[in-house]
C-alpha cells in the first residue's frame, strides 16, 4: 500500500511543477488541466454534501461512479447523487 502513495505523490508533484512552469503549452494540456480541476472540485463538492448529509442522517457515498457522474454532468450530476442518496436512506427506514 505504501508504494502506491509514493507513486501518486511523485506524479502529483511532477504535474504540479509542470503546470507551474512558464513554458507555453498546447490546447491538449489546457483541456487536461480543466478536466483535472473539475475532478478535484467534484470530490470537494461530494465531501461537502457528505458532511451536510450526515446532519440529516443521509449518507452520500463518495466512489468512482459518483465522482465521474459529478465531473461529467456538473450540477445535474450533483442532483442525481443527492437524489439517489436520499432515496437510498429512506429505503432503509421502510
C-alpha atoms as one frame of an Amber mdcrd trajectory, in Angstrom:
protein
   0.000   0.000   0.000   2.874   2.379   0.670   4.362   2.255  -2.839   1.082
   3.443  -4.400   1.093   6.519  -2.189   4.706   7.297  -3.100   3.959   6.926
  -6.825   0.827   9.083  -6.508   2.732  11.830  -4.691   5.570  11.705  -7.229
   3.212  12.008 -10.207   1.247  14.766  -8.485   4.389  16.773  -7.773   5.615
  16.304 -11.366   2.297  17.567 -12.714   2.310  20.487 -10.286   5.773  21.610
 -11.324   4.895  21.092 -14.995   1.820  23.320 -14.751   3.671  25.964 -12.722
   6.446  26.349 -15.280   6.345  29.414 -17.549   6.599  27.396 -20.761   3.830
  27.782 -23.384   1.551  24.748 -23.535  -0.819  23.468 -26.170  -4.557  23.075
 -26.345  -4.456  19.472 -25.090  -2.732  20.470 -21.854  -5.358  23.134 -21.251
  -8.152  20.575 -21.666  -6.398  18.207 -19.239  -5.960  20.967 -16.650  -9.640
  21.971 -16.892 -10.692  18.339 -16.515  -8.328  17.905 -13.531  -9.858  20.993
 -11.890 -13.396  19.643 -12.450 -12.370  16.328 -10.922 -10.905  17.976  -7.827
 -13.891  20.276  -7.453 -16.336  17.372  -7.753 -14.545  15.492  -4.959 -14.708
  18.657  -2.834 -18.440  19.071  -3.539 -19.143  15.433  -2.770 -17.270  15.645
   0.515 -19.206  18.774   1.475 -22.505  17.159   0.516 -21.491  14.097   2.530
 -20.862  16.238   5.620 -24.160  18.102   5.177 -25.991  14.836   4.610 -24.735
  13.454   7.892 -26.634  16.235   9.671 -29.873  14.823   8.233 -28.863  11.140
   8.529 -28.400  10.825   4.763 -25.245   9.045   3.658 -23.730  10.295   0.389
 -21.260   7.731  -0.879 -18.062   9.002  -2.460 -16.845   6.446  -5.001 -15.642
   6.339  -8.603 -19.186   6.381 -10.036 -20.327   9.437  -8.094 -17.104  11.309
  -8.832 -17.414  10.540 -12.554 -21.100  11.478 -12.533 -20.469  14.868 -10.956
 -17.364  15.529 -13.081 -19.051  14.760 -16.393 -22.560  16.099 -15.714 -21.824
  19.031 -13.403 -24.803  20.374 -11.456 -27.251  17.732 -12.771 -24.764  15.112
 -11.574 -24.867  16.618  -8.099 -28.668  16.434  -8.160 -28.547  12.786  -9.261
 -26.163  11.864  -6.446 -28.292  13.683  -3.859 -31.500  12.091  -5.145 -30.092
   8.564  -5.106 -28.635   9.100  -1.638 -31.929  10.386  -0.239 -33.896   7.535
  -1.837 -31.366   5.020  -0.522 -31.576   6.437   3.016 -35.392   6.340   3.017
 -35.424   2.728   1.806 -33.524   1.710   4.916 -36.262   3.165   7.140 -39.094
   1.327   5.369
